[in-house]
Amino acid sequence: MDHLWRPLKQRVSANRQYPTVEQHVGAAIRWVLGLSAQDALRKAGCLAEGFWLRDLLENFWRPTYSL
């Protein structure tokens, strides 16, 4: 969670004051949804060498077609 919170705080929350909580939440949501797939996986820890579900992620969506 810290890998996600730290950059979100730096880019969205630090030294900023929003008129409403809803606008602040909206800015945070836009930042999270704007992450690339690679960045989202990295910040979630899925790309870490010791990630405990790595085998599942690498083998879960196998191709269902044959060449």
PDB file as gemmi writes it, atoms N, CA and C in Angstrom:
CRYST1    1.000    1.000    1.000  90.00  90.00  90.00 P 1                      
ATOM      1  N   MET A   1       0.806  -1.187   0.000  1.00  0.00           N  
ATOM      2  CA  MET A   1       0.000   0.000   0.000  1.00  0.00           C  
ATOM      3  C   MET A   1       0.860   1.267   0.000  1.00  0.00           C  
ATOM      4  N   ASP A   2       2.002   1.193   0.687  1.00  0.00           N  
ATOM      5  CA  ASP A   2       2.875   2.365   0.721  1.00  0.00           C  
ATOM      6  C   ASP A   2       3.398   2.730  -0.657  1.00  0.00           C  
ATOM      7  N   HIS A   3       3.573   1.723  -1.523  1.00  0.00           N  
ATOM      8  CA  HIS A   3       4.072   1.990  -2.876  1.00  0.00           C  
ATOM      9  C   HIS A   3       3.047   2.776  -3.687  1.00  0.00           C  
ATOM     10  N   LEU A   4       1.805   2.665  -3.335  1.00  0.00           N  
ATOM     11  CA  LEU A   4       0.752   3.418  -4.012  1.00  0.00           C  
ATOM     12  C   LEU A   4       0.526   4.753  -3.315  1.00  0.00           C  
ATOM     13  N   TRP A   5       0.469   4.738  -1.998  1.00  0.00           N  
ATOM     14  CA  TRP A   5       0.141   5.947  -1.247  1.00  0.00           C  
ATOM     15  C   TRP A   5       1.203   7.037  -1.391  1.00  0.00           C  
ATOM     16  N   ARG A   6       2.472   6.678  -1.303  1.00  0.00           N  
ATOM     17  CA  ARG A   6       3.547   7.677  -1.332  1.00  0.00           C  
ATOM     18  C   ARG A   6       3.511   8.546  -2.599  1.00  0.00           C  
ATOM     19  N   PRO A   7       3.500   7.958  -3.805  1.00  0.00           N  
ATOM     20  CA  PRO A   7       3.463   8.825  -4.990  1.00  0.00           C  
ATOM     21  C   PRO A   7       2.124   9.548  -5.157  1.00  0.00           C  
ATOM     22  N   LEU A   8       1.032   8.925  -4.738  1.00  0.00           N  
ATOM     23  CA  LEU A   8      -0.268   9.598  -4.814  1.00  0.00           C  
ATOM     24  C   LEU A   8      -0.246  10.836  -3.921  1.00  0.00           C  
ATOM     25  N   LYS A   9       0.283  10.680  -2.730  1.00  0.00           N  
ATOM     26  CA  LYS A   9       0.366  11.802  -1.801  1.00  0.00           C  
ATOM     27  C   LYS A   9       1.225  12.922  -2.384  1.00  0.00           C  
ATOM     28  N   GLN A  10       2.368  12.556  -2.988  1.00  0.00           N  
ATOM     29  CA  GLN A  10       3.269  13.559  -3.561  1.00  0.00           C  
ATOM     30  C   GLN A  10       2.628  14.299  -4.727  1.00  0.00           C  
ATOM     31  N   ARG A  11       1.923  13.571  -5.593  1.00  0.00           N  
ATOM     32  CA  ARG A  11       1.412  14.169  -6.829  1.00  0.00           C  
ATOM     33  C   ARG A  11       0.014  14.754  -6.707  1.00  0.00           C  
ATOM     34  N   VAL A  12      -0.762  14.301  -5.730  1.00  0.00           N  
ATOM     35  CA  VAL A  12      -2.151  14.737  -5.638  1.00  0.00           C  
ATOM     36  C   VAL A  12      -2.433  15.524  -4.361  1.00  0.00           C  
ATOM     37  N   SER A  13      -1.854  15.123  -3.251  1.00  0.00           N  
ATOM     38  CA  SER A  13      -2.275  15.681  -1.966  1.00  0.00           C  
ATOM     39  C   SER A  13      -1.306  16.672  -1.329  1.00  0.00           C  
ATOM     40  N   ALA A  14      -0.020  16.449  -1.457  1.00  0.00           N  
ATOM     41  CA  ALA A  14       0.950  17.275  -0.741  1.00  0.00           C  
ATOM     42  C   ALA A  14       0.871  18.737  -1.162  1.00  0.00           C  
ATOM     43  N   ASN A  15       0.775  19.608  -0.168  1.00  0.00           N  
ATOM     44  CA  ASN A  15       0.764  21.057  -0.388  1.00  0.00           C  
ATOM     45  C   ASN A  15      -0.349  21.525  -1.319  1.00  0.00           C  
ATOM     46  N   ARG A  16      -1.465  20.813  -1.301  1.00  0.00           N  
ATOM     47  CA  ARG A  16      -2.615  21.201  -2.119  1.00  0.00           C  
ATOM     48  C   ARG A  16      -3.852  21.238  -1.233  1.00  0.00           C  
ATOM     49  N   GLN A  17      -4.703  22.198  -1.518  1.00  0.00           N  
ATOM     50  CA  GLN A  17      -5.950  22.274  -0.788  1.00  0.00           C  
ATOM     51  C   GLN A  17      -7.072  22.319  -1.810  1.00  0.00           C  
ATOM     52  N   TYR A  18      -7.968  21.358  -1.730  1.00  0.00           N  
ATOM     53  CA  TYR A  18      -9.094  21.275  -2.650  1.00  0.00           C  
ATOM     54  C   TYR A  18     -10.311  21.919  -1.993  1.00  0.00           C  
ATOM     55  N   PRO A  19     -11.186  22.502  -2.799  1.00  0.00           N  
ATOM     56  CA  PRO A  19     -12.378  23.144  -2.236  1.00  0.00           C  
ATOM     57  C   PRO A  19     -13.282  22.166  -1.479  1.00  0.00           C  
ATOM     58  N   THR A  20     -13.332  20.909  -1.944  1.00  0.00           N  
ATOM     59  CA  THR A  20     -14.172  19.915  -1.278  1.00  0.00           C  
ATOM     60  C   THR A  20     -13.436  18.580  -1.203  1.00  0.00           C  
ATOM     61  N   VAL A  21     -13.865  17.745  -0.292  1.00  0.00           N  
ATOM     62  CA  VAL A  21     -13.301  16.400  -0.177  1.00  0.00           C  
ATOM     63  C   VAL A  21     -13.573  15.622  -1.460  1.00  0.00           C  
ATOM     64  N   GLU A  22     -14.745  15.822  -2.042  1.00  0.00           N  
ATOM     65  CA  GLU A  22     -15.100  15.114  -3.277  1.00  0.00           C  
ATOM     66  C   GLU A  22     -14.134  15.444  -4.409  1.00  0.00           C  
ATOM     67  N   GLN A  23     -13.693  16.695  -4.506  1.00  0.00           N  
ATOM     68  CA  GLN A  23     -12.729  17.062  -5.546  1.00  0.00           C  
ATOM     69  C   GLN A  23     -11.373  16.426  -5.285  1.00  0.00           C  
ATOM     70  N   HIS A  24     -10.997  16.345  -4.024  1.00  0.00           N  
ATOM     71  CA  HIS A  24      -9.734  15.696  -3.671  1.00  0.00           C  
ATOM     72  C   HIS A  24      -9.792  14.209  -4.015  1.00  0.00           C  
ATOM     73  N   VAL A  25     -10.885  13.563  -3.656  1.00  0.00           N  
ATOM     74  CA  VAL A  25     -11.067  12.145  -3.978  1.00  0.00           C  
ATOM     75  C   VAL A  25     -11.057  11.947  -5.493  1.00  0.00           C  
ATOM     76  N   GLY A  26     -11.732  12.826  -6.218  1.00  0.00           N  
ATOM     77  CA  GLY A  26     -11.751  12.732  -7.675  1.00  0.00           C  
ATOM     78  C   GLY A  26     -10.361  12.827  -8.275  1.00  0.00           C  
ATOM     79  N   ALA A  27      -9.538  13.733  -7.754  1.00  0.00           N  
ATOM     80  CA  ALA A  27      -8.163  13.872  -8.248  1.00  0.00           C  
ATOM     81  C   ALA A  27      -7.365  12.602  -7.964  1.00  0.00           C  
ATOM     82  N   ALA A  28      -7.558  12.022  -6.786  1.00  0.00           N  
ATOM     83  CA  ALA A  28      -6.849  10.785  -6.445  1.00  0.00           C  
ATOM     84  C   ALA A  28      -7.289   9.642  -7.348  1.00  0.00           C  
ATOM     85  N   ILE A  29      -8.577   9.529  -7.594  1.00  0.00           N  
ATOM     86  CA  ILE A  29      -9.092   8.465  -8.470  1.00  0.00           C  
ATOM     87  C   ILE A  29      -8.549   8.632  -9.881  1.00  0.00           C  
ATOM     88  N   ARG A  30      -8.550   9.845 -10.388  1.00  0.00           N  
ATOM     89  CA  ARG A  30      -8.026  10.082 -11.747  1.00  0.00           C  
ATOM     90  C   ARG A  30      -6.547   9.695 -11.827  1.00  0.00           C  
ATOM     91  N   TRP A  31      -5.789   9.997 -10.767  1.00  0.00           N  
ATOM     92  CA  TRP A  31      -4.370   9.633 -10.775  1.00  0.00           C  
ATOM     93  C   TRP A  31      -4.194   8.119 -10.814  1.00  0.00           C  
ATOM     94  N   VAL A  32      -4.939   7.410  -9.980  1.00  0.00           N  
ATOM     95  CA  VAL A  32      -4.829   5.944  -9.948  1.00  0.00           C  
ATOM     96  C   VAL A  32      -5.256   5.350 -11.281  1.00  0.00           C  
ATOM     97  N   LEU A  33      -6.372   5.808 -11.828  1.00  0.00           N  
ATOM     98  CA  LEU A  33      -6.859   5.262 -13.096  1.00  0.00           C  
ATOM     99  C   LEU A  33      -5.972   5.655 -14.273  1.00  0.00           C  
ATOM    100  N   GLY A  34      -5.167   6.684 -14.097  1.00  0.00           N  
ATOM    101  CA  GLY A  34      -4.255   7.114 -15.155  1.00  0.00           C  
ATOM    102  C   GLY A  34      -2.940   6.355 -15.181  1.00  0.00           C  
ATOM    103  N   LEU A  35      -2.717   5.483 -14.206  1.00  0.00           N  
ATOM    104  CA  LEU A  35      -1.495   4.682 -14.198  1.00  0.00           C  
ATOM    105  C   LEU A  35      -1.498   3.707 -15.369  1.00  0.00           C  
ATOM    106  N   SER A  36      -0.354   3.496 -15.947  1.00  0.00           N  
ATOM    107  CA  SER A  36      -0.248   2.473 -16.991  1.00  0.00           C  
ATOM    108  C   SER A  36      -0.407   1.110 -16.322  1.00  0.00           C  
ATOM    109  N   ALA A  37      -0.697   0.094 -17.111  1.00  0.00           N  
ATOM    110  CA  ALA A  37      -0.833  -1.261 -16.568  1.00  0.00           C  
ATOM    111  C   ALA A  37       0.451  -1.684 -15.872  1.00  0.00           C  
ATOM    112  N   GLN A  38       1.589  -1.359 -16.464  1.00  0.00           N  
ATOM    113  CA  GLN A  38       2.893  -1.703 -15.890  1.00  0.00           C  
ATOM    114  C   GLN A  38       3.090  -1.004 -14.545  1.00  0.00           C  
ATOM    115  N   ASP A  39       2.773   0.288 -14.484  1.00  0.00           N  
ATOM    116  CA  ASP A  39       2.918   1.017 -13.216  1.00  0.00           C  
ATOM    117  C   ASP A  39       1.968   0.488 -12.153  1.00  0.00           C  
ATOM    118  N   ALA A  40       0.748   0.153 -12.534  1.00  0.00           N  
ATOM    119  CA  ALA A  40      -0.219  -0.385 -11.573  1.00  0.00           C  
ATOM    120  C   ALA A  40       0.286  -1.703 -10.984  1.00  0.00           C  
ATOM    121  N   LEU A  41       0.798  -2.583 -11.834  1.00  0.00           N  
ATOM    122  CA  LEU A  41       1.340  -3.851 -11.347  1.00  0.00           C  
ATOM    123  C   LEU A  41       2.551  -3.638 -10.446  1.00  0.00           C  
ATOM    124  N   ARG A  42       3.401  -2.693 -10.825  1.00  0.00           N  
ATOM    125  CA  ARG A  42       4.596  -2.411 -10.027  1.00  0.00           C  
ATOM    126  C   ARG A  42       4.202  -1.860  -8.655  1.00  0.00           C  
ATOM    127  N   LYS A  43       3.288  -0.915  -8.636  1.00  0.00           N  
ATOM    128  CA  LYS A  43       2.884  -0.307  -7.369  1.00  0.00           C  
ATOM    129  C   LYS A  43       2.110  -1.286  -6.493  1.00  0.00           C  
ATOM    130  N   ALA A  44       1.446  -2.261  -7.101  1.00  0.00           N  
ATOM    131  CA  ALA A  44       0.730  -3.284  -6.339  1.00  0.00           C  
ATOM    132  C   ALA A  44       1.671  -4.376  -5.830  1.00  0.00           C  
ATOM    133  N   GLY A  45       2.923  -4.339  -6.273  1.00  0.00           N  
ATOM    134  CA  GLY A  45       3.898  -5.319  -5.825  1.00  0.00           C  
ATOM    135  C   GLY A  45       3.926  -6.588  -6.657  1.00  0.00           C  
ATOM    136  N   CYS A  46       3.115  -6.639  -7.699  1.00  0.00           N  
ATOM    137  CA  CYS A  46       3.013  -7.855  -8.514  1.00  0.00           C  
ATOM    138  C   CYS A  46       4.271  -8.143  -9.320  1.00  0.00           C  
ATOM    139  N   LEU A  47       5.116  -7.153  -9.527  1.00  0.00           N  
ATOM    140  CA  LEU A  47       6.325  -7.366 -10.314  1.00  0.00           C  
ATOM    141  C   LEU A  47       7.542  -7.634  -9.444  1.00  0.00           C  
ATOM    142  N   ALA A  48       7.353  -7.651  -8.132  1.00  0.00           N  
ATOM    143  CA  ALA A  48       8.464  -7.935  -7.222  1.00  0.00           C  
ATOM    144  C   ALA A  48       8.928  -9.373  -7.393  1.00  0.00           C  
ATOM    145  N   GLU A  49      10.204  -9.589  -7.249  1.00  0.00           N  
ATOM    146  CA  GLU A  49      10.781 -10.917  -7.464  1.00  0.00           C  
ATOM    147  C   GLU A  49      10.137 -11.972  -6.559  1.00  0.00           C  
ATOM    148  N   GLY A  50       9.820 -11.631  -5.343  1.00  0.00           N  
ATOM    149  CA  GLY A  50       9.261 -12.597  -4.408  1.00  0.00           C  
ATOM    150  C   GLY A  50       7.740 -12.576  -4.309  1.00  0.00           C  
ATOM    151  N   PHE A  51       7.067 -11.994  -5.298  1.00  0.00           N  
ATOM    152  CA  PHE A  51       5.606 -11.906  -5.235  1.00  0.00           C  
ATOM    153  C   PHE A  51       5.005 -13.299  -5.146  1.00  0.00           C  
ATOM    154  N   TRP A  52       4.176 -13.535  -4.151  1.00  0.00           N  
ATOM    155  CA  TRP A  52       3.691 -14.878  -3.843  1.00  0.00           C  
ATOM    156  C   TRP A  52       2.693 -15.427  -4.857  1.00  0.00           C  
ATOM    157  N   LEU A  53       2.113 -14.609  -5.713  1.00  0.00           N  
ATOM    158  CA  LEU A  53       1.177 -15.099  -6.727  1.00  0.00           C  
ATOM    159  C   LEU A  53       1.754 -15.028  -8.142  1.00  0.00           C  
ATOM    160  N   ARG A  54       3.069 -14.885  -8.249  1.00  0.00           N  
ATOM    161  CA  ARG A  54       3.692 -14.740  -9.571  1.00  0.00           C  
ATOM    162  C   ARG A  54       3.326 -15.901 -10.506  1.00  0.00           C  
ATOM    163  N   ASP A  55       3.408 -17.133 -10.023  1.00  0.00           N  
ATOM    164  CA  ASP A  55       3.100 -18.288 -10.868  1.00  0.00           C  
ATOM    165  C   ASP A  55       1.666 -18.218 -11.380  1.00  0.00           C  
ATOM    166  N   LEU A  56       0.740 -17.838 -10.528  1.00  0.00           N  
ATOM    167  CA  LEU A  56      -0.656 -17.716 -10.947  1.00  0.00           C  
ATOM    168  C   LEU A  56      -0.805 -16.651 -12.020  1.00  0.00           C  
ATOM    169  N   LEU A  57      -0.196 -15.488 -11.819  1.00  0.00           N  
ATOM    170  CA  LEU A  57      -0.302 -14.412 -12.801  1.00  0.00           C  
ATOM    171  C   LEU A  57       0.288 -14.808 -14.147  1.00  0.00           C  
ATOM    172  N   GLU A  58       1.391 -15.540 -14.120  1.00  0.00           N  
ATOM    173  CA  GLU A  58       2.060 -15.903 -15.375  1.00  0.00           C  
ATOM    174  C   GLU A  58       1.346 -17.023 -16.112  1.00  0.00           C  
ATOM    175  N   ASN A  59       0.562 -17.842 -15.412  1.00  0.00           N  
ATOM    176  CA  ASN A  59      -0.050 -19.005 -16.041  1.00  0.00           C  
ATOM    177  C   ASN A  59      -1.575 -19.002 -16.042  1.00  0.00           C  
ATOM    178  N   PHE A  60      -2.185 -17.985 -15.517  1.00  0.00           N  
ATOM    179  CA  PHE A  60      -3.636 -17.988 -15.363  1.00  0.00           C  
ATOM    180  C   PHE A  60      -4.369 -17.848 -16.692  1.00  0.00           C  
ATOM    181  N   TRP A  61      -3.956 -16.911 -17.531  1.00  0.00           N  
ATOM    182  CA  TRP A  61      -4.653 -16.677 -18.789  1.00  0.00           C  
ATOM    183  C   TRP A  61      -3.882 -17.288 -19.953  1.00  0.00           C  
ATOM    184  N   ARG A  62      -3.880 -18.575 -20.008  1.00  0.00           N  
ATOM    185  CA  ARG A  62      -3.204 -19.261 -21.107  1.00  0.00           C  
ATOM    186  C   ARG A  62      -4.036 -19.139 -22.375  1.00  0.00           C  
ATOM    187  N   PRO A  63      -3.414 -19.144 -23.512  1.00  0.00           N  
ATOM    188  CA  PRO A  63      -4.165 -19.059 -24.772  1.00  0.00           C  
ATOM    189  C   PRO A  63      -5.134 -20.239 -24.901  1.00  0.00           C  
ATOM    190  N   THR A  64      -6.307 -19.955 -25.424  1.00  0.00           N  
ATOM    191  CA  THR A  64      -7.327 -20.995 -25.595  1.00  0.00           C  
ATOM    192  C   THR A  64      -7.430 -21.440 -27.050  1.00  0.00           C  
ATOM    193  N   TYR A  65      -6.484 -21.038 -27.850  1.00  0.00           N  
ATOM    194  CA  TYR A  65      -6.486 -21.401 -29.264  1.00  0.00           C  
ATOM    195  C   TYR A  65      -5.201 -22.147 -29.602  1.00  0.00           C  
ATOM    196  N   SER A  66      -5.226 -22.869 -30.678  1.00  0.00           N  
ATOM    197  CA  SER A  66      -4.000 -23.547 -31.117  1.00  0.00           C  
ATOM    198  C   SER A  66      -3.580 -22.972 -32.449  1.00  0.00           C  
ATOM    199  N   LEU A  67      -2.305 -22.965 -32.673  1.00  0.00           N  
ATOM    200  CA  LEU A  67      -1.780 -22.418 -33.927  1.00  0.00           C  
ATOM    201  C   LEU A  67      -1.721 -23.452 -35.011  1.00  0.00           C  
TER     202      LEU A  67                                                      
END                                                                             
